[in-house]
Amino acid sequence: MKMKARVLLILLTMPLASACIKGVDMTPAKIARQNMSATVASFEEMDFKTVSFPSVTPEMLSVGDPVFDFREDGMSYFRAYVLPASQSPYILEVTSDRVQYNCAPCTLGIVRPDVLLLDADKKPLKNIQWPEPYINSSVGKTRRYMTSTITPEMGARYAVVYTASRYIGHEEVGWDQAGYRGLAPADSIPIPLRPRYWATGTPVGPMSFVLREVDSDRI
């Protein structure tokens, strides 16, 4: 009887072990953060990438990328972009996908990007407010959206994407906006429930820089 129970336990845990093998190892990133120092001293020294409009630019923040000191937000890897000189409003969106990493127990992590807008002289714009992130799992994976409308009056000519130190290792919780899921209680009347979202902030991982038309669909 004990042998059967042991075999059953092994069979039940094998899928979990297999899933954990596929997780992303965050150990190198954690070690790198302990000795992180700025490799770029100013916004003028950043390598700004020119992207077309509209466009989706996939990125992967990784150990070894350039590092900038964002002062109260701490050290971070980053990406820098030239914004279009548009005379009409457009959408700037940064997306990141939740991934499994560092099992035992299995943990879900995600890059929680901040976006710093710069003017034509590469000076940070002040009093720019970003809405709360939008979470959606209807795209085949759990995706986080940081979205804002850029208008000509703002004077934004450059964007720098990074992740603040206060997010690293801290859990973000919220609600998945993919839609309601129904429960069927005894009286068979569905109760709408919105799926719960959670993820731990990571210093590295996948993200995309998106420029799109106002009122266009999210990717």
Buried (B, 14 or more C-beta within 10 A) or exposed (E): EEEEEEEEEEEEEEEEEEEBEEBBEBEEBBEBBEEBEEBBEEBEEBEBEEBEEEEEBEBEBBBEBBBBBBEEBBBBBBBBBEBBEEEEEBBBBBBBBBBBBBBEEEBBBBBBBBBBBBEEEBEEBEEEEEEEBBBBBEEEEBBBBBBBEBEEEBBBBBBBBBBBBEBBBEEBEBEBBBEEEEEEEEEEEEEEEBBEBBBBBBBBBBBBBBBBEEEEEBE
